[in-house]
Amino acid sequence: MTAIIGEFHPFLFIIAIGLTIMASYTALDMFTLIKSSGQNKSLLFLSGTLSLGVGIWVTNFMGLMVTESGRITHYYIPLTILSIFIGISFTGMAFISFFNKVVGFFQLVIGSLFLTFAVLAIHIIGIYSINVLFKFNVFLFAFSGLLIFGSFLFALWLLFSPKSFTSENQIWLKPVSALIMTGAIAEGHILLKKSTAFLAGTEMIKGTAGDNSFFIYLVLFVSVLIMSGLIVSSALISKQLAASDTNLKDIKAALDASTIVAITDPKGTIVYVNDKFEEISKYTKEEIIGKNHRILNSGYHPKEFFRDLWTTIESGKIWRGEIRNKAKDGSFYWVDTTIVPFINKKGKPVQYIAIRSDITQRKNAERSLLESTKEVRDITFALNQSSIVAITDEKGRITTVNEKFCEISKYSREELIGEDHRILNSGYHSKDFFKNLWKTIGTGKVWKGEIRNKAKDGSYYWVDTTIVPFLNEQGKPYQYLAIRNDITERKRQEEVLHRQDKLAAVGQLAAGVAHEIRNPLTSMKGYAEFLQLDEQDPERLEFLNIILDEIERVNTIVEDFMVLAKPKAVELEEKNVVPVIRNVISLLEFEARKKNVRLHFNCNQDIIQIECDENRLKQVFLNFIKNGMEAMPNGGDLHVKTMIHDNNVQISIQDTGVGIPKEKLKKLGEPFFTTKKNGNGLGLMVSFKIIESHNGKVFVESEPNKGTTFNIMLPARTA
């Protein structure tokens, strides 16, 4: 057995090594992109496999041909093609494990082993393709295989080690690894050639040197074209993918900076979270990955909420909504969530991406706003229940009124809106009063005061008013809020107190004057009666009668003064009020007939027991009936009615006289106020005080030209 070595062409082998370096670099570039790219992984894998597989074949083929060019005429093309496909297949098997997210030492060993198989297979099939007998040196062959394996393992470890796999390291590691791998391929080829011995005596047909060279250059040219195409294609793909990956990374960076991202598998188990997720949930990636979102459940939402969520995304639809989660430290936070299902060819979700935005501040603001709104509603409700509220624009036109306003003014809301407050003007206040009011609020100041208004039915009411101007940015009022409280009853009480003050003044006057007047009156009356006894002259007698009448009138006034000055202690006894009223009516029947007045007494019961001072009560009845008769100068009907109403006796004295105007009606009972030409007002005042001393009340109703009714209310004596 003898080794046969043909003519050697070193420059062709150097070109082949150069092509292998480019092929290795291109392949490694494609395989590293598989790790960093999120798309087109299959295209990258195919490009890298073809590039490295062809690179291994070129070195082995050119190395074999330049040393065995004399055997070119016996070269078997189908075996060569087979060697290319087998080399590419082993290369693909070597890098298929690089699809894993994490490449460990085991994957590096498997990849190196398959690359070694690729080199060995191409070498062995290449020798068979030149149709010669050969024999291997087993020891050298094994050593060559181990050296190739070790070189590949070192190159792959250097590039794909987790500590090395960074964008900065890959810039210089890729060319270094490509050189190591090319060295492994070239070194392996040379050692494998040395471990192979060709047997002599084999028949061959010698060709010319020109034919052999032409074939070698042709193969080299085709190889260069193939490698150039692969390199250019790989470069273009790398450039496109790099640009695409850059866009994706930018989008991912922007997304990570602004939103909370999580990816789950079809069962809801979390497989990825970004930094924002960690930041807001207070969990680390290690604590959250492998769990599901129940770890964040705040207990705020019902089960039906999440059931609807899962029904939506499991059907392949996008779900949107707001969720309150619970962080690791126990705090709560709100996220606006969009969950997007990724569907496989069968229409089933393979994973879910949840994109969330932190809306905790917005929800807190909404809650604060709701609480503030509720507080405003509560205050408004309380205000509406207690006060009369109206809002007007800057010109005084009413824009809003509450129910209390409508209730006291007797106007409906529709009648008030759009009007101004002149609709309520009672005519009581002067123009200067309202001018001062508008001057105050027009300058942005709060106005407070008391106003008498006139309701729709003509009645008057008093309101304690506060008007608050609301100012715009220029400091000018754009609307006014008027808050009023009904003080009509208080004003009545003030009127009563005022009347009582007058009574006290009259009482003090009466105390000082009554006794001084009474004594001269007694003397004057005595002497007038004495002169009357001997007087025969009718004219003089008439004058004396006039003097006596006037003295009696003055004496009556003095008596009234005495009642005011020193009221007698009321001695109440249980009496039947019906005969008392009949007695007073009978006393006045003669005077009534003279004035053409018809007296009527109506009572459904014969006995009505009350606690009273009979004489003083008679004085009241006499005053009221006489006043009724005097109110009918042309005669008329006077009705006295008695009835029991709610444990009270109501005695009504109703005339058909001239009546009393409203403005005078309120002053009845005041001292020295009277509607009669010759009256002094003390009679009614004394009558009112007598009724008050009986724990009763007097109500006067009157209408001009229709008559007046005095209603006396006294407590009835129950059995």
ABEGO torsion letter per residue (X at the ends): XBBBBBBBBAAAAAAAAAAAAAAAAAAAAAAAAAAABABGAAAAAAAAAAAAAAAAAAAAAAAAAAAAAAAAAABBAAAAAAAAAAAAAAAAAAAAAAABABBBAAAAAAAAAAAAAAAAAAAAAAAAAAGBBBBBBAAAAAAAAAAAAAAAAAAAAAAABAAABBAAAAAAAAAAAAAAAAAAAAAAAAAAAAABBBBBGBBBBBBBAAAAAAAAAAAAAAAAAAAAAAAAAAAAAAAAAAAAAAAAAAAAAAAAAABBBBBBBAAGBBABBBAAAAAAAGBBAAAABGBBAAAABAGABBAAAAAAAAAAAAAGBBBBEBBBBBBAAGBBBBBBBBBBBBBBAAGBBABBBBBBBBAAAAAAAAAAAAAAAAAAAAAAAAAAAABBBBBBBAAGBBABBBAAAAAAAGBBAAAABGBBAAAABAGABBAAAAAAAAAAAAAGBBBBEBBBBBBAAGBBBBBBBBBBBBBBAAGBBABBBBBBBBAAAAAAAAAAAAAAAAAAAAAAAAAAAAAAAAAAAAAAAAAAAAAAAABABAAAAAAAAAAAAAAAAAAAAAAAAAAAABBBBBBBBBBBAAAAAAAAAAAAAAAAAAAGBBBBBBBABABBBBBBBAAAAAAAAAAAAAAAAAABAAEEBBBBBBBBBGGBBBBBBBBABAEBBAAAAAABGBBGBBABAABAGAAAAAAAAAAAAAGBBBBBBBBBGAEBBBBBBBBBBBX
